[in-house]
Amino acid sequence: MARVIFLLVAVVSVFQALAAPLHSRAVTSPQCSQFNVYASAAIDEARLSLGSINTGNDIGNARNILQAQLSLLDANTGVTEIADSLLTSAPPAPANASATVVAGLQAALASLNQIFFLADNTTKAAVAAANASMITALDNAQQAVAANCQTTLN
């Protein structure tokens, strides 16, 4: 009798486990995923380039460099929201996540464009590399916005 009860409890447990609702995952199109990956990689490259600058050597441009770095962090927040929603079982990213990336990159580029004179060649190279990376990231983020890339529940 104990075996029958145990078997009955086991069968009921299996059916309850199978009947449990599946968690939805956020999805996006492959093209949108590609835009986000390229934008994220370019933002990381720009952050590394700007991070290598010693702002103490160029006090006159320190504010603009630091503002560009902060704006890159804002852009990275949008990328992180998108990535988190796709890689975890988090809810979909906000509809304006790609627009957040674009706004952060535009602000970072505007800050870099206000740099007036760089005497140090390594700083010039770092600013040029960051500028090129941000332009690449901005292009991809704008394409994501134009394609109306959003994460949705699957």
C-alpha positions in Angstrom: 0.0 0.0 0.0 2.9 2.4 0.8 4.3 1.8 -2.6 1.0 2.7 -4.3 0.7 5.9 -2.3 4.4 6.8 -3.0 3.8 6.1 -6.8 0.7 8.2 -6.8 2.4 11.1 -5.0 5.4 10.8 -7.5 3.0 10.9 -10.5 1.1 13.9 -9.2 4.4 15.7 -8.5 5.6 15.1 -12.1 2.4 16.4 -13.6 2.5 19.5 -11.4 6.1 20.1 -12.5 5.1 19.8 -16.1 2.1 22.0 -15.7 4.2 24.8 -14.2 4.2 27.9 -16.5 7.3 28.5 -18.5 9.1 31.8 -18.0 9.1 34.1 -20.9 12.3 35.4 -22.3 13.0 38.7 -24.0 13.9 38.3 -27.7 14.9 40.6 -30.5 15.7 40.2 -34.2 19.1 39.0 -35.2 19.7 42.3 -37.0 18.9 44.2 -33.8 21.2 41.9 -31.8 24.0 42.6 -34.2 23.5 46.4 -33.9 23.6 46.1 -30.1 26.7 43.9 -30.1 28.6 46.3 -32.4 27.5 49.3 -30.4 28.5 47.7 -27.1 31.9 46.7 -28.4 32.6 50.2 -29.8 31.5 51.8 -26.5 33.9 49.6 -24.6 36.7 50.6 -27.0 35.9 54.2 -26.5 35.9 53.8 -22.7 39.3 52.1 -22.8 40.7 54.8 -25.0 39.5 57.7 -22.8 40.4 55.8 -19.7 44.0 55.7 -20.8 44.2 59.6 -20.7 45.8 61.2 -17.7 43.6 64.2 -17.3 46.1 65.7 -14.8 48.5 66.3 -17.8 45.9 68.4 -19.6 43.8 70.3 -17.1 42.3 72.5 -19.8 40.6 69.6 -21.4 40.0 67.5 -18.3 36.3 68.6 -18.0 35.5 67.6 -21.6 37.2 64.3 -21.3 35.5 63.5 -18.0 32.1 64.6 -19.4 32.7 62.3 -22.4 33.4 59.4 -20.1 30.3 60.1 -18.1 28.2 60.3 -21.2 29.7 56.9 -22.3 28.5 55.5 -19.0 25.0 56.7 -19.8 25.2 55.1 -23.2 26.4 51.9 -21.6 23.4 51.9 -19.3 21.1 51.6 -22.3 23.3 48.8 -23.8 23.3 47.0 -20.4 19.5 47.2 -20.2 19.2 45.6 -23.6 21.8 42.9 -22.9 20.3 42.1 -19.5 16.9 41.6 -20.9 18.2 39.2 -23.6 20.7 37.3 -21.5 18.6 36.8 -18.4 15.0 36.1 -17.7 14.5 39.8 -17.0 11.6 41.7 -18.4 12.1 43.3 -21.9 14.3 46.4 -22.1 12.5 49.7 -22.1 11.4 50.8 -25.6 13.7 53.8 -25.4 16.9 51.8 -24.5 18.4 52.3 -27.9 17.5 56.0 -27.8 19.4 56.2 -24.5 22.4 54.8 -26.2 22.2 57.3 -29.0 21.7 60.3 -26.6 24.7 59.2 -24.5 27.0 58.8 -27.5 25.9 62.1 -29.0 26.7 63.9 -25.7 30.1 62.1 -25.5 30.9 63.2 -29.0 29.8 66.7 -28.3 32.2 66.8 -25.3 35.1 65.5 -27.3 34.4 68.1 -30.0 34.9 70.8 -27.4 38.5 69.8 -26.8 40.7 72.6 -28.2 44.4 71.8 -28.1 46.2 68.6 -27.2 50.0 68.9 -26.9 50.5 65.3 -25.8 50.6 62.8 -28.7 49.3 59.9 -26.7 46.3 62.0 -25.6 45.7 63.0 -29.2 45.8 59.3 -30.3 43.5 58.3 -27.5 40.9 61.0 -28.3 41.1 60.1 -32.0 40.6 56.4 -31.2 37.7 57.2 -28.8 36.1 59.5 -31.4 36.3 56.8 -34.1 34.8 54.2 -31.8 32.0 56.4 -30.7 31.1 57.2 -34.3 30.9 53.5 -35.0 28.8 52.9 -31.9 26.5 55.8 -32.7 26.0 54.6 -36.3 25.0 51.1 -35.0 22.8 52.6 -32.2 21.0 54.9 -34.8 20.4 51.9 -37.0 18.9 50.1 -34.1 16.6 53.1 -33.4 15.7 53.3 -37.2 14.9 49.6 -37.2 12.7 50.1 -34.1 14.7 47.5 -32.3 12.9 46.5 -29.1 13.0 43.4 -26.9 9.8 41.6 -26.6 8.5 38.7 -24.6 8.7 35.3 -26.2 
